[in-house]
Amino acid sequence: MKTRAIAVCLFCVFALAASWGQQAPTLAPPRPGYSFPQRQTLTYSVDWRVFPAGTAVIHFEAAGDRERISASADTIGAINMLFHVADRFQADFDRQRGCTYDFDKQTVEGRRQINSTQRIDYAASKSVLDEKNQVTGQTKHAEAPVSGCFTDLLTGVFYASSQPIAIGHNFVMPVVDAMRTVVVTMKVEGREEIKTSLGTFKTLRVQPTADAGVVKNRGNIWIWYTDDDRHLPVQMRARLFWGTITFRLTGNENK
């Protein structure tokens, strides 16, 4: 059983579509009239094939003129006994433009425990990464030049909700991840009804793609957004050579 791969994929569906970017376009602002949620909690069940694998919880809240999104990903059941995962993520981004300013990760995956913080200094046109291995005590500091406006791997899934999503309409998102810039194209493929424990949703199926990267010729990723003004992601799926990981929305609370 690919337990480590399953655990790592608890919250990396969007990250799998990333490719090395060159001359990345700047991030388009949210569409007119769209507002990011200022207080909302989304809960997803995570399955590997037909087996329960974990739970992911995403929370939005206002943070001054910025939006804060935080997430947790935890293994459950047999997967948890085989390979324990308790990952935490947090990102702050500009509510008006969508640009990410901070991205923090606390990764606990088996014996691997790493904390990292990335800051995007748009005024100085640079990205700053600080990382610490909590097991060995090793630290890393790196800086790299950036230009334009970027989203991050966590925010990107929900930033896409702020864009016009229509069949036949594709859009590109520059994503910052560690010391690289990646470019993801969101392809809107068609309409589909999706059933979760919350009910049946009319959705638009979107496939994040890239010209290169870790999943080129290895698998596919899809995200199902509600076919309304919210574009709420109710299902996410990564189909890889060792199996399929599926996220399904099971909770949506304004708190």
Beta strands, then each sheet from edge to edge (+ up, - down):
strand 1: 39-48
strand 2: 51-63
strand 3: 66-75
strand 4: 86-94
strand 5: 100-109
strand 6: 112-121
strand 7: 126-133
strand 8: 139-145
strand 9: 151-152
strand 10: 170-177
strand 11: 180-196
strand 12: 199-209
strand 13: 219-226
strand 14: 233-240
strand 15: 243-253
sheet 1: 8+ 7- 6+ 5- 4+ 3- 2+ 1- 15+ 14- 13+ 12- 11+ 10- 9-
end
